Amino acid sequence: MLKVGYIGLGLMGKPIARNIMKAGYPTIVHNRSRGAVDELVKEGAAPASSPAEVAEQVDVVFTNLPDSPDVELVALGPRGIIAGAHEGLIHVDNSTIKPVTARQVAAALSDKGVQSLDAPVSGGDIGAQNGTLTIMAGGPVDALQTVMPIFEAMGKTITHVGESGAGQIAKACNQIMVAAQMVAMGELLIFAQKAGADPKKVVQAISAGAAQCWTLDNKPARLFAGNREPGFKAYMQAKDLNIVMETAREYGIPLPVSAETAQLFNAMLEMGMGNLDNSAVLGVIEKLAGTALQTY
């Protein structure tokens, strides 16, 4: 059985690593802060003091980190994966980063005989806990075939999108849609309430029609209950949208709606709401409208 390493045990990484362990894979874990490592060690994982120490002991090493510079440091830094790399190692990055960074990391590790998959995920913390994530992968097909049984312990929908970087392009597209839905939901809830209708009943009315989507299926009940805790943190949504806009500028792609959406999420950060759920972009709409969503 493949020996697996997992680096980055945050809101998503820890439950993903736990599901890999539950599937029976010997797992070595590393994280910047020690608490999550200790928790998984109690459940049967082995600890490592650096990414290099993880890489030198495993067949497949996963990373799940906040942003592009973090992945570059963990993969290519002085005590990074590259320092513990060996022929046949596969690096799988579950982070959401720039496509160009994914390609650069893959090229650098390739010189050490390492195959790389950029494999960002969608489905939030609930999907990570339940092993129902959507995984979008870019990189060599043979590497994907090797790690497919591990992916099946993590998610339900696994798609090989294309060559290196293609997984990150797919994730950027995913975030365009997700963020737009969050903003649209915030607008419709405040629109309904301020125009004189019960927003809860409006959601019930439109959820069976063309407006039906994951966001309307999952988020309004939490908002009506006054719960704006993550989920998926707004500052991460803002980071992902900045990746979208930077990549769009690199390729000369006009994204007028995403540009406005990015501004709304950046406004959340300025308003001190960065650690709330991405659905809490509703708070920006509330401020602009001068009203607060009624809770039930």
GIQUIMO-V272106 format. One record per backbone hydrogen bond with DSSP energy under -0.5 kcal/mol. CO is the residue of the C=O (numbers start at 1). NH is the residue of the N-H. If there is no record, write none. Layout:
co->(CO/CO)
nh->(NH/NH)
//
This chain:
co->(3/3/4/5/6/6/7/10/12/13/14/15/16/17/18/19/20/21/26/27/28/29/30/34/35/36/37/38/39/40/41/46/50/51/52/54/54/55/59/60/60/61/62/63/63/65/67/67/68/69/70/71/72/73/74/75/77/79/80/80/81/82/86/89/90/90/91/92/92/93/94/95/98/99/100/101/102/103/104/105/106/107/109/109/110/113/115/116/117/117/118/120/122/123/124/125/126/127/127/127/133/133/133/134/135/135/136/137/137/138/140/141/142/143/144/147/147/148/149/150/150/151/151/154/156/157/159/159/162/163/165/166/167/168/169/170/171/172/173/174/175/176/177/178/179/180/181/182/183/184/185/186/187/188/189/190/191/192/192/193/197/198/199/200/201/202/203/206/206/209/213/214/215/215/219/219/220/221/222/223/224/226/228/231/232/233/233/234/235/236/237/238/239/240/241/242/243/244/245/246/247/248/248/249/252/255/256/257/258/259/260/261/262/263/264/265/266/267/268/269/273/274/275/276/277/278/279/280/281/281/282/283/284/285/286/286)
nh->(59/60/28/62/8/30/64/14/16/17/18/19/20/21/22/23/25/24/4/46/6/48/8/38/39/40/41/42/43/45/44/29/54/55/56/57/58/58/90/5/62/92/7/94/95/96/70/71/72/73/74/75/76/77/81/82/80/52/83/84/84/85/89/115/61/92/117/63/94/119/121/97/102/103/104/105/106/107/108/109/110/111/112/114/113/88/91/140/93/119/138/136/134/127/128/129/130/131/132/133/135/156/157/122/137/159/120/161/162/118/144/145/146/147/148/150/151/152/153/153/154/154/155/133/158/135/137/161/139/166/169/170/171/172/173/174/175/176/177/178/179/180/181/182/183/184/185/186/187/188/189/190/191/192/193/194/195/196/197/196/199/202/203/204/205/206/207/209/211/212/217/218/219/220/222/223/224/225/227/226/296/228/277/233/278/236/237/238/239/240/241/242/243/244/245/246/247/248/249/250/251/252/253/252/254/259/260/261/262/263/264/265/266/267/268/269/270/271/273/272/276/235/230/234/280/281/282/283/284/285/286/287/288/289/290/291)
//
